[in-house]
Amino acid sequence: MSSVRRCSRTACGRPAVATLTYVYADSTAVLGPLATYAEPHCYDLCAEHAERLTAPRGWEVVRLAAEAGPLRRSSDDLEALANAVREAARPQTPRQGRGFEGESTEAGRRGHLRVLRSPDN
């Protein structure tokens, strides 16, 4: 079994270099660097298919620039970015609550992410 992930497109066996995620609520397709882990709701694409990617009429394609230099493993932020794009369209309602031992205050929530205020504010 090969550790190299392959392009998700049918009949394409080239190595994947980018990951595609859809944000259906915002009609947005996010194409970024290859995610650290394969996710069932994301699509890995080879260089050719990533370059030729188009979206349906009315949809926006957000292309994240790949880091220059050698490939290095980092945390998978693609899903967090897709969630942030999805949540950006929702109106913000400030929430306040005391953090652990009063060190921080929660100012809002975006999906599984929390916005914390600095204790200085």
N, CA, C and O atoms as a GROMACS GRO file, in nm:
protein
  484
    1MET      N    1   0.084  -0.118   0.000
    1MET     CA    2   0.000   0.000   0.000
    1MET      C    3   0.089   0.124   0.000
    1MET      O    4   0.180   0.134   0.081
    2SER      N    5   0.062   0.217  -0.090
    2SER     CA    6   0.143   0.337  -0.106
    2SER      C    7   0.099   0.445  -0.008
    2SER      O    8  -0.021   0.460   0.018
    3SER      N    9   0.195   0.522   0.046
    3SER     CA   10   0.162   0.630   0.138
    3SER      C   11   0.132   0.758   0.064
    3SER      O   12   0.090   0.857   0.125
    4VAL      N   13   0.152   0.760  -0.071
    4VAL     CA   14   0.124   0.878  -0.151
    4VAL      C   15  -0.024   0.881  -0.185
    4VAL      O   16  -0.078   0.783  -0.237
    5ARG      N   17  -0.089   0.992  -0.155
    5ARG     CA   18  -0.231   1.004  -0.188
    5ARG      C   19  -0.245   1.039  -0.335
    5ARG      O   20  -0.163   1.113  -0.390
    6ARG      N   21  -0.348   0.986  -0.398
    6ARG     CA   22  -0.371   1.004  -0.541
    6ARG      C   23  -0.486   1.101  -0.564
    6ARG      O   24  -0.567   1.126  -0.475
    7CYS      N   25  -0.491   1.155  -0.684
    7CYS     CA   26  -0.597   1.247  -0.724
    7CYS      C   27  -0.733   1.178  -0.713
    7CYS      O   28  -0.746   1.060  -0.747
    8SER      N   29  -0.833   1.250  -0.666
    8SER     CA   30  -0.967   1.195  -0.648
    8SER      C   31  -1.047   1.186  -0.777
    8SER      O   32  -1.150   1.120  -0.780
    9ARG      N   33  -1.001   1.250  -0.883
    9ARG     CA   34  -1.074   1.247  -1.009
    9ARG      C   35  -1.071   1.106  -1.068
    9ARG      O   36  -0.970   1.036  -1.059
   10THR      N   37  -1.180   1.066  -1.127
   10THR     CA   38  -1.195   0.934  -1.185
   10THR      C   39  -1.088   0.910  -1.292
   10THR      O   40  -1.064   0.995  -1.377
   11ALA      N   41  -1.025   0.794  -1.286
   11ALA     CA   42  -0.924   0.748  -1.382
   11ALA      C   43  -0.796   0.830  -1.380
   11ALA      O   44  -0.716   0.820  -1.474
   12CYS      N   45  -0.774   0.910  -1.279
   12CYS     CA   46  -0.649   0.986  -1.268
   12CYS      C   47  -0.566   0.921  -1.157
   12CYS      O   48  -0.614   0.906  -1.045
   13GLY      N   49  -0.446   0.883  -1.188
   13GLY     CA   50  -0.360   0.817  -1.090
   13GLY      C   51  -0.243   0.902  -1.044
   13GLY      O   52  -0.153   0.853  -0.975
   14ARG      N   53  -0.243   1.030  -1.084
   14ARG     CA   54  -0.131   1.116  -1.047
   14ARG      C   55  -0.134   1.149  -0.898
   14ARG      O   56  -0.240   1.144  -0.837
   15PRO      N   57  -0.018   1.182  -0.840
   15PRO     CA   58  -0.013   1.217  -0.697
   15PRO      C   59  -0.088   1.347  -0.669
   15PRO      O   60  -0.083   1.441  -0.748
   16ALA      N   61  -0.156   1.351  -0.558
   16ALA     CA   62  -0.232   1.470  -0.516
   16ALA      C   63  -0.138   1.576  -0.462
   16ALA      O   64  -0.040   1.546  -0.394
   17VAL      N   65  -0.169   1.703  -0.494
   17VAL     CA   66  -0.088   1.816  -0.445
   17VAL      C   67  -0.176   1.923  -0.380
   17VAL      O   68  -0.123   2.015  -0.318
   18ALA      N   69  -0.308   1.911  -0.391
   18ALA     CA   70  -0.399   2.011  -0.336
   18ALA      C   71  -0.524   1.943  -0.283
   18ALA      O   72  -0.556   1.831  -0.322
   19THR      N   73  -0.594   2.011  -0.192
   19THR     CA   74  -0.718   1.958  -0.136
   19THR      C   75  -0.830   2.057  -0.162
   19THR      O   76  -0.814   2.177  -0.140
   20LEU      N   77  -0.944   2.007  -0.208
   20LEU     CA   78  -1.061   2.087  -0.241
   20LEU      C   79  -1.170   2.061  -0.138
   20LEU      O   80  -1.202   1.946  -0.107
   21THR      N   81  -1.227   2.169  -0.085
   21THR     CA   82  -1.336   2.161   0.012
   21THR      C   83  -1.447   2.254  -0.034
   21THR      O   84  -1.420   2.363  -0.084
   22TYR      N   85  -1.572   2.212  -0.019
   22TYR     CA   86  -1.686   2.295  -0.056
   22TYR      C   87  -1.753   2.353   0.067
   22TYR      O   88  -1.766   2.285   0.169
   23VAL      N   89  -1.794   2.479   0.057
   23VAL     CA   90  -1.876   2.544   0.160
   23VAL      C   91  -2.009   2.574   0.092
   23VAL      O   92  -2.026   2.680   0.031
   24TYR      N   93  -2.101   2.479   0.102
   24TYR     CA   94  -2.226   2.488   0.028
   24TYR      C   95  -2.310   2.608   0.068
   24TYR      O   96  -2.375   2.669  -0.017
   25ALA      N   97  -2.310   2.644   0.195
   25ALA     CA   98  -2.391   2.757   0.242
   25ALA      C   99  -2.349   2.888   0.177
   25ALA      O  100  -2.433   2.977   0.159
   26ASP      N  101  -2.222   2.902   0.141
   26ASP     CA  102  -2.171   3.025   0.080
   26ASP      C  103  -2.142   3.009  -0.068
   26ASP      O  104  -2.088   3.101  -0.130
   27SER      N  105  -2.175   2.896  -0.127
   27SER     CA  106  -2.144   2.868  -0.267
   27SER      C  107  -1.998   2.897  -0.297
   27SER      O  108  -1.965   2.969  -0.391
   28THR      N  109  -1.910   2.838  -0.215
   28THR     CA  110  -1.766   2.862  -0.226
   28THR      C  111  -1.692   2.729  -0.231
   28THR      O  112  -1.724   2.636  -0.157
   29ALA      N  113  -1.594   2.722  -0.319
   29ALA     CA  114  -1.502   2.608  -0.325
   29ALA      C  115  -1.366   2.658  -0.279
   29ALA      O  116  -1.316   2.757  -0.332
   30VAL      N  117  -1.305   2.592  -0.181
   30VAL     CA  118  -1.175   2.632  -0.127
   30VAL      C  119  -1.072   2.530  -0.173
   30VAL      O  120  -1.083   2.411  -0.142
   31LEU      N  121  -0.971   2.577  -0.246
   31LEU     CA  122  -0.864   2.492  -0.296
   31LEU      C  123  -0.734   2.537  -0.230
   31LEU      O  124  -0.690   2.650  -0.248
   32GLY      N  125  -0.675   2.447  -0.154
   32GLY     CA  126  -0.553   2.483  -0.082
   32GLY      C  127  -0.449   2.374  -0.091
   32GLY      O  128  -0.467   2.276  -0.164
   33PRO      N  129  -0.341   2.389  -0.016
   33PRO     CA  130  -0.237   2.286  -0.014
   33PRO      C  131  -0.293   2.152   0.032
   33PRO      O  132  -0.397   2.146   0.097
   34LEU      N  133  -0.223   2.047  -0.001
   34LEU     CA  134  -0.267   1.913   0.036
   34LEU      C  135  -0.283   1.903   0.188
   34LEU      O  136  -0.191   1.934   0.263
   35ALA      N  137  -0.400   1.860   0.231
   35ALA     CA  138  -0.429   1.846   0.374
   35ALA      C  139  -0.341   1.736   0.434
   35ALA      O  140  -0.301   1.643   0.365
   36THR      N  141  -0.313   1.748   0.561
   36THR     CA  142  -0.229   1.650   0.629
   36THR      C  143  -0.292   1.512   0.628
   36THR      O  144  -0.222   1.412   0.610
   37TYR      N  145  -0.422   1.505   0.647
   37TYR     CA  146  -0.494   1.377   0.651
   37TYR      C  147  -0.604   1.377   0.545
   37TYR      O  148  -0.664   1.481   0.517
   38ALA      N  149  -0.631   1.261   0.488
   38ALA     CA  150  -0.741   1.246   0.393
   38ALA      C  151  -0.872   1.252   0.471
   38ALA      O  152  -0.888   1.182   0.571
   39GLU      N  153  -0.965   1.335   0.426
   39GLU     CA  154  -1.095   1.349   0.489
   39GLU      C  155  -1.202   1.303   0.390
   39GLU      O  156  -1.187   1.324   0.270
   40PRO      N  157  -1.308   1.241   0.438
   40PRO     CA  158  -1.410   1.191   0.346
   40PRO      C  159  -1.487   1.301   0.274
   40PRO      O  160  -1.541   1.276   0.167
   41HIS      N  161  -1.494   1.422   0.329
   41HIS     CA  162  -1.569   1.530   0.267
   41HIS      C  163  -1.480   1.627   0.188
   41HIS      O  164  -1.527   1.732   0.144
   42CYS      N  165  -1.354   1.593   0.170
   42CYS     CA  166  -1.259   1.674   0.092
   42CYS      C  167  -1.209   1.591  -0.026
   42CYS      O  168  -1.214   1.469  -0.024
   43TYR      N  169  -1.161   1.660  -0.128
   43TYR     CA  170  -1.114   1.594  -0.249
   43TYR      C  171  -0.968   1.632  -0.273
   43TYR      O  172  -0.935   1.751  -0.278
   44ASP      N  173  -0.882   1.534  -0.290
   44ASP     CA  174  -0.742   1.557  -0.321
   44ASP      C  175  -0.729   1.564  -0.473
   44ASP      O  176  -0.784   1.480  -0.544
   45LEU      N  177  -0.654   1.664  -0.522
   45LEU     CA  178  -0.640   1.683  -0.665
   45LEU      C  179  -0.493   1.689  -0.705
   45LEU      O  180  -0.409   1.737  -0.628
   46CYS      N  181  -0.462   1.640  -0.824
   46CYS     CA  182  -0.326   1.652  -0.879
   46CYS      C  183  -0.307   1.796  -0.928
   46CYS      O  184  -0.401   1.875  -0.928
   47ALA      N  185  -0.185   1.829  -0.969
   47ALA     CA  186  -0.154   1.966  -1.011
   47ALA      C  187  -0.238   2.007  -1.132
   47ALA      O  188  -0.288   2.120  -1.137
   48GLU      N  189  -0.255   1.918  -1.229
   48GLU     CA  190  -0.331   1.952  -1.349
   48GLU      C  191  -0.478   1.979  -1.317
   48GLU      O  192  -0.533   2.078  -1.363
   49HIS      N  193  -0.541   1.892  -1.239
   49HIS     CA  194  -0.682   1.911  -1.207
   49HIS      C  195  -0.702   2.031  -1.114
   49HIS      O  196  -0.805   2.098  -1.123
   50ALA      N  197  -0.608   2.058  -1.026
   50ALA     CA  198  -0.619   2.175  -0.938
   50ALA      C  199  -0.610   2.304  -1.019
   50ALA      O  200  -0.681   2.401  -0.991
   51GLU      N  201  -0.523   2.306  -1.120
   51GLU     CA  202  -0.507   2.425  -1.203
   51GLU      C  203  -0.629   2.450  -1.290
   51GLU      O  204  -0.667   2.565  -1.314
   52ARG      N  205  -0.691   2.343  -1.339
   52ARG     CA  206  -0.805   2.355  -1.430
   52ARG      C  207  -0.938   2.364  -1.358
   52ARG      O  208  -1.042   2.370  -1.424
   53LEU      N  209  -0.939   2.364  -1.227
   53LEU     CA  210  -1.064   2.363  -1.150
   53LEU      C  211  -1.150   2.485  -1.180
   53LEU      O  212  -1.102   2.599  -1.177
   54THR      N  213  -1.275   2.462  -1.210
   54THR     CA  214  -1.373   2.569  -1.225
   54THR      C  215  -1.492   2.537  -1.136
   54THR      O  216  -1.512   2.422  -1.096
   55ALA      N  217  -1.569   2.639  -1.105
   55ALA     CA  218  -1.688   2.620  -1.021
   55ALA      C  219  -1.812   2.653  -1.101
   55ALA      O  220  -1.804   2.724  -1.201
   56PRO      N  221  -1.926   2.604  -1.060
   56PRO     CA  222  -2.050   2.636  -1.131
   56PRO      C  223  -2.079   2.787  -1.127
   56PRO      O  224  -2.027   2.859  -1.042
   57ARG      N  225  -2.160   2.832  -1.219
   57ARG     CA  226  -2.197   2.973  -1.225
   57ARG      C  227  -2.257   3.014  -1.090
   57ARG      O  228  -2.342   2.945  -1.035
   58GLY      N  229  -2.212   3.128  -1.039
   58GLY     CA  230  -2.262   3.178  -0.911
   58GLY      C  231  -2.176   3.134  -0.793
   58GLY      O  232  -2.196   3.184  -0.682
   59TRP      N  233  -2.084   3.043  -0.812
   59TRP     CA  234  -1.995   2.997  -0.707
   59TRP      C  235  -1.862   3.072  -0.716
   59TRP      O  236  -1.823   3.117  -0.823
   60GLU      N  237  -1.796   3.084  -0.604
   60GLU     CA  238  -1.665   3.147  -0.597
   60GLU      C  239  -1.560   3.042  -0.565
   60GLU      O  240  -1.584   2.952  -0.484
   61VAL      N  241  -1.443   3.052  -0.628
   61VAL     CA  242  -1.332   2.963  -0.597
   61VAL      C  243  -1.227   3.043  -0.520
   61VAL      O  244  -1.177   3.144  -0.570
   62VAL      N  245  -1.194   2.997  -0.400
   62VAL     CA  246  -1.088   3.059  -0.320
   62VAL      C  247  -0.967   2.969  -0.332
   62VAL      O  248  -0.970   2.853  -0.292
   63ARG      N  249  -0.859   3.024  -0.388
   63ARG     CA  250  -0.735   2.948  -0.406
   63ARG      C  251  -0.633   2.997  -0.304
   63ARG      O  252  -0.594   3.114  -0.306
   64LEU      N  253  -0.591   2.909  -0.217
   64LEU     CA  254  -0.490   2.942  -0.118
   64LEU      C  255  -0.354   2.912  -0.175
   64LEU      O  256  -0.332   2.804  -0.230
   65ALA      N  257  -0.262   3.006  -0.164
   65ALA     CA  258  -0.128   2.985  -0.218
   65ALA      C  259  -0.055   2.878  -0.139
   65ALA      O  260  -0.058   2.877  -0.016
   66ALA      N  261   0.010   2.789  -0.211
   66ALA     CA  262   0.092   2.685  -0.146
   66ALA      C  263   0.222   2.749  -0.100
   66ALA      O  264   0.275   2.839  -0.165
   67GLU      N  265   0.273   2.702   0.012
   67GLU     CA  266   0.398   2.754   0.062
   67GLU      C  267   0.511   2.715  -0.032
   67GLU      O  268   0.516   2.603  -0.082
   68ALA      N  269   0.602   2.808  -0.056
   68ALA     CA  270   0.718   2.777  -0.139
   68ALA      C  271   0.818   2.696  -0.058
   68ALA      O  272   0.823   2.705   0.065
   69GLY      N  273   0.894   2.617  -0.127
   69GLY     CA  274   0.995   2.537  -0.057
   69GLY      C  275   0.951   2.394  -0.041
   69GLY      O  276   0.846   2.355  -0.093
   70PRO      N  277   1.030   2.316   0.030
   70PRO     CA  278   0.998   2.175   0.046
   70PRO      C  279   0.872   2.153   0.127
   70PRO      O  280   0.837   2.233   0.214
   71LEU      N  281   0.805   2.043   0.096
   71LEU     CA  282   0.683   2.008   0.167
   71LEU      C  283   0.714   1.969   0.310
   71LEU      O  284   0.801   1.885   0.335
   72ARG      N  285   0.645   2.030   0.403
   72ARG     CA  286   0.662   1.992   0.543
   72ARG      C  287   0.525   1.972   0.604
   72ARG      O  288   0.429   2.041   0.570
   73ARG      N  289   0.518   1.879   0.693
   73ARG     CA  290   0.391   1.847   0.758
   73ARG      C  291   0.356   1.955   0.859
   73ARG      O  292   0.440   1.996   0.939
   74SER      N  293   0.231   2.000   0.855
   74SER     CA  294   0.183   2.098   0.952
   74SER      C  295   0.041   2.060   0.991
   74SER      O  296  -0.014   1.963   0.938
   75SER      N  297  -0.017   2.134   1.081
   75SER     CA  298  -0.153   2.101   1.123
   75SER      C  299  -0.250   2.128   1.009
   75SER      O  300  -0.225   2.214   0.925
   76ASP      N  301  -0.357   2.057   1.005
   76ASP     CA  302  -0.453   2.067   0.897
   76ASP      C  303  -0.548   2.183   0.924
   76ASP      O  304  -0.643   2.171   1.001
   77ASP      N  305  -0.522   2.297   0.860
   77ASP     CA  306  -0.603   2.416   0.880
   77ASP      C  307  -0.708   2.433   0.771
   77ASP      O  308  -0.788   2.526   0.779
   78LEU      N  309  -0.710   2.347   0.672
   78LEU     CA  310  -0.804   2.364   0.562
   78LEU      C  311  -0.949   2.355   0.610
   78LEU      O  312  -1.033   2.436   0.569
   79GLU      N  313  -0.978   2.258   0.694
   79GLU     CA  314  -1.115   2.245   0.744
   79GLU      C  315  -1.152   2.364   0.830
   79GLU      O  316  -1.265   2.412   0.824
   80ALA      N  317  -1.059   2.413   0.912
   80ALA     CA  318  -1.086   2.531   0.994
   80ALA      C  319  -1.112   2.652   0.906
   80ALA      O  320  -1.198   2.734   0.938
   81LEU      N  321  -1.040   2.665   0.796
   81LEU     CA  322  -1.061   2.776   0.703
   81LEU      C  323  -1.200   2.766   0.639
   81LEU      O  324  -1.271   2.866   0.630
   82ALA      N  325  -1.237   2.647   0.596
   82ALA     CA  326  -1.369   2.628   0.536
   82ALA      C  327  -1.479   2.662   0.636
   82ALA      O  328  -1.578   2.725   0.599
   83ASN      N  329  -1.463   2.623   0.761
   83ASN     CA  330  -1.561   2.657   0.864
   83ASN      C  331  -1.565   2.808   0.888
   83ASN      O  332  -1.673   2.864   0.908
   84ALA      N  333  -1.449   2.873   0.886
   84ALA     CA  334  -1.445   3.018   0.906
   84ALA      C  335  -1.514   3.090   0.791
   84ALA      O  336  -1.584   3.189   0.814
   85VAL      N  337  -1.496   3.042   0.668
   85VAL     CA  338  -1.564   3.102   0.553
   85VAL      C  339  -1.714   3.085   0.568
   85VAL      O  340  -1.790   3.179   0.542
   86ARG      N  341  -1.758   2.968   0.610
   86ARG     CA  342  -1.900   2.940   0.629
   86ARG      C  343  -1.959   3.030   0.737
   86ARG      O  344  -2.069   3.084   0.721
   87GLU      N  345  -1.888   3.046   0.846
   87GLU     CA  346  -1.937   3.125   0.959
   87GLU      C  347  -1.929   3.275   0.934
   87GLU      O  348  -1.999   3.352   1.000
   88ALA      N  349  -1.846   3.319   0.841
   88ALA     CA  350  -1.830   3.463   0.815
   88ALA      C  351  -1.961   3.525   0.767
   88ALA      O  352  -1.983   3.644   0.789
   89ALA      N  353  -2.045   3.449   0.704
   89ALA     CA  354  -2.172   3.502   0.653
   89ALA      C  355  -2.276   3.517   0.763
   89ALA      O  356  -2.374   3.589   0.745
   90ARG      N  357  -2.257   3.451   0.875
   90ARG     CA  358  -2.354   3.460   0.984
   90ARG      C  359  -2.329   3.586   1.066
   90ARG      O  360  -2.214   3.626   1.085
   91PRO      N  361  -2.436   3.649   1.114
   91PRO     CA  362  -2.417   3.767   1.199
   91PRO      C  363  -2.352   3.729   1.332
   91PRO      O  364  -2.381   3.624   1.389
   92GLN      N  365  -2.264   3.815   1.377
   92GLN     CA  366  -2.192   3.791   1.503
   92GLN      C  367  -2.277   3.838   1.620
   92GLN      O  368  -2.331   3.949   1.620
   93THR      N  369  -2.290   3.753   1.720
   93THR     CA  370  -2.356   3.790   1.845
   93THR      C  371  -2.257   3.771   1.957
   93THR      O  372  -2.224   3.657   1.990
   94PRO      N  373  -2.208   3.879   2.016
   94PRO     CA  374  -2.108   3.865   2.122
   94PRO      C  375  -2.162   3.788   2.241
   94PRO      O  376  -2.274   3.811   2.288
   95ARG      N  377  -2.082   3.696   2.288
   95ARG     CA  378  -2.114   3.619   2.409
   95ARG      C  379  -2.003   3.644   2.508
   95ARG      O  380  -1.885   3.650   2.472
   96GLN      N  381  -2.040   3.659   2.630
   96GLN     CA  382  -1.939   3.680   2.731
   96GLN      C  383  -1.955   3.575   2.839
   96GLN      O  384  -2.066   3.541   2.879
   97GLY      N  385  -1.844   3.525   2.884
   97GLY     CA  386  -1.843   3.427   2.990
   97GLY      C  387  -1.704   3.421   3.049
   97GLY      O  388  -1.606   3.447   2.979
   98ARG      N  389  -1.694   3.388   3.171
   98ARG     CA  390  -1.565   3.381   3.237
   98ARG      C  391  -1.493   3.256   3.194
   98ARG      O  392  -1.551   3.147   3.192
   99GLY      N  393  -1.366   3.270   3.160
   99GLY     CA  394  -1.282   3.157   3.128
   99GLY      C  395  -1.236   3.090   3.256
   99GLY      O  396  -1.275   3.130   3.366
  100PHE      N  397  -1.156   2.990   3.242
  100PHE     CA  398  -1.102   2.916   3.356
  100PHE      C  399  -1.023   3.010   3.445
  100PHE      O  400  -0.930   3.076   3.398
  101GLU      N  401  -1.057   3.017   3.570
  101GLU     CA  402  -0.994   3.103   3.670
  101GLU      C  403  -0.992   3.250   3.629
  101GLU      O  404  -0.904   3.325   3.670
  102GLY      N  405  -1.092   3.291   3.547
  102GLY     CA  406  -1.105   3.431   3.509
  102GLY      C  407  -0.996   3.482   3.417
  102GLY      O  408  -0.982   3.603   3.402
  103GLU      N  409  -0.917   3.394   3.355
  103GLU     CA  410  -0.805   3.438   3.273
  103GLU      C  411  -0.848   3.494   3.139
  103GLU      O  412  -0.782   3.585   3.088
  104SER      N  413  -0.955   3.446   3.080
  104SER     CA  414  -0.998   3.495   2.949
  104SER      C  415  -1.149   3.500   2.944
  104SER      O  416  -1.217   3.434   3.023
  105THR      N  417  -1.201   3.578   2.852
  105THR     CA  418  -1.344   3.592   2.833
  105THR      C  419  -1.378   3.549   2.692
  105THR      O  420  -1.312   3.591   2.596
  106GLU      N  421  -1.480   3.466   2.679
  106GLU     CA  422  -1.522   3.422   2.546
  106GLU      C  423  -1.604   3.532   2.482
  106GLU      O  424  -1.704   3.577   2.538
  107ALA      N  425  -1.561   3.577   2.364
  107ALA     CA  426  -1.628   3.686   2.295
  107ALA      C  427  -1.723   3.636   2.187
  107ALA      O  428  -1.815   3.708   2.148
  108GLY      N  429  -1.704   3.517   2.140
  108GLY     CA  430  -1.790   3.463   2.036
  108GLY      C  431  -1.750   3.321   2.001
  108GLY      O  432  -1.648   3.271   2.049
  109ARG      N  433  -1.829   3.259   1.920
  109ARG     CA  434  -1.801   3.121   1.881
  109ARG      C  435  -1.826   3.107   1.732
  109ARG      O  436  -1.924   3.159   1.680
  110ARG      N  437  -1.738   3.038   1.665
  110ARG     CA  438  -1.752   3.007   1.523
  110ARG      C  439  -1.738   2.857   1.507
  110ARG      O  440  -1.626   2.805   1.499
  111GLY      N  441  -1.849   2.788   1.504
  111GLY     CA  442  -1.843   2.642   1.494
  111GLY      C  443  -1.772   2.584   1.614
  111GLY      O  444  -1.816   2.605   1.727
  112HIS      N  445  -1.664   2.513   1.592
  112HIS     CA  446  -1.588   2.455   1.701
  112HIS      C  447  -1.477   2.548   1.748
  112HIS      O  448  -1.403   2.514   1.840
  113LEU      N  449  -1.463   2.667   1.685
  113LEU     CA  450  -1.361   2.764   1.724
  113LEU      C  451  -1.420   2.867   1.819
  113LEU      O  452  -1.537   2.904   1.805
  114ARG      N  453  -1.341   2.914   1.913
  114ARG     CA  454  -1.386   3.017   2.006
  114ARG      C  455  -1.297   3.140   1.992
  114ARG      O  456  -1.177   3.129   1.972
  115VAL      N  457  -1.358   3.257   2.003
  115VAL     CA  458  -1.285   3.382   2.004
  115VAL      C  459  -1.271   3.425   2.150
  115VAL      O  460  -1.371   3.444   2.219
  116LEU      N  461  -1.147   3.440   2.196
  116LEU     CA  462  -1.124   3.475   2.335
  116LEU      C  463  -1.068   3.617   2.343
  116LEU      O  464  -0.982   3.656   2.264
  117ARG      N  465  -1.119   3.692   2.439
  117ARG     CA  466  -1.067   3.827   2.462
  117ARG      C  467  -0.942   3.816   2.549
  117ARG      O  468  -0.928   3.725   2.630
  118SER      N  469  -0.854   3.910   2.530
  118SER     CA  470  -0.734   3.919   2.612
  118SER      C  471  -0.774   3.962   2.752
  118SER      O  472  -0.868   4.040   2.767
  119PRO      N  473  -0.706   3.913   2.857
  119PRO     CA  474  -0.742   3.956   2.993
  119PRO      C  475  -0.715   4.105   3.014
  119PRO      O  476  -0.765   4.164   3.110
  120ASP      N  477  -0.637   4.168   2.925
  120ASP     CA  478  -0.607   4.311   2.937
  120ASP      C  479  -0.724   4.397   2.894
  120ASP      O  480  -0.731   4.514   2.930
  121ASN      N  481  -0.817   4.340   2.815
  121ASN     CA  482  -0.930   4.421   2.761
  121ASN      C  483  -1.047   4.417   2.854
  121ASN      O  484  -1.150   4.478   2.825
   0.00000   0.00000   0.00000
